[in-house]
Amino acid sequence: MLLADTAVPAWSWNLIADFQQMWSFPFMVNAFRAGAVTAVVSAVVGWFVVLRRQTFAAHTVSAVAFPGAAGAVLLGVSAVYGYFALCVAAALVIAALRGSGDHEESALTGTVQAFLLAAGFLFIALYKGLLEGPQTILFGTFLGITSTQVTVLTGVGIGVLAVLALIGRQLLFASIDPQVAAGRGVPVRALSVAFLVLLGAATAEASQITGTLLVFALMVIPAATAQNLTARPILSLALAVLLALAATWLGLTAAYYSPYPLGFFVTSFAFAGYVTARGMHALHTIRGRIRPSLPAKEVTA
């Protein structure tokens, strides 16, 4: 029995009973597992995205996830394969454009985005089977997440994190000061291509939870929040992971006990954390500027 066929369950404020009731559904257990994997991978990759100021690239890759998923459904295969195929392909195209030195990179990328989004809606229109419509792909859902999907996400996530662990030190150097890194013999160009491919895989993962339009909820917001709170790389990275996990699990819980899309809740919780971090940073800055001055008598003395 699917949750969509029944009334929305009521939150009783008995936390143990509420979570037991929610986790009695296998798809919710799978959703929390998939959400955990997605949150960790997205936060780690997103931390480098924010550091390298490549949020436009992340937006581009997330935009093409929609036609990828829609095309896969039209072809009769799982949407997850469409997510990964087109996201990684888009990342490679971006890498090729940057390597060619094309000054019209942004315009060309935007043109391709518009065409692929239109193609995605065409694929939805052509599909004649049972489909809730583009809302699920665009804004995410916890329904229908299978054990196979969790296995695929876990395997891809382990691969992404393993590659990042191997190149992370050099990637950090190249992200902070690419000119000096290149002078020291760091393969800046190869690292950029490798990272864009990892970005494509991570974006495809995040799209399973937040939908293709709200990937920034896990890819950028937790990392930006963490980097506002601390400049220490290791601490900032760990904090980004914790924030992404919190936003994902809170979003899943809120979406289960309400009729509204999962992506909305994940984004809202992540955004609330960012606003809080910005407020704390602003307050700290103001306090730093207001320093107690010595009385005039003490200064002249």
Secondary structure, 3 states (H helix, E strand, C coil): CCHHHCCCCCCCCCHHHHHHHHCCCHHHHHHHHHHHHHHHHHHHHHHHHHHHCCHHHHHHHHHHHHHHHHHHHHHCCCHHHHHHHHHHHHHHHHHHHHHHCCCCHHHHHHHHHHHHHHHHHHHHHHCCCCCCCHHHHHHCCCCCCCHHHHHHHHHHHHHHHHHHHHHHHHHHHHHHCHHHHHHCCCCHHHHHHHHHHHHHHHHHHHHHHHCHHHCHHHHCHHHHHHHHHCCCHHHHHHHHHHHHHHHHHHHHHHHHCCCCCHHHHHHHHHHHHHHHHHHHHHHHHHHHHCCCCCCHHHHHC
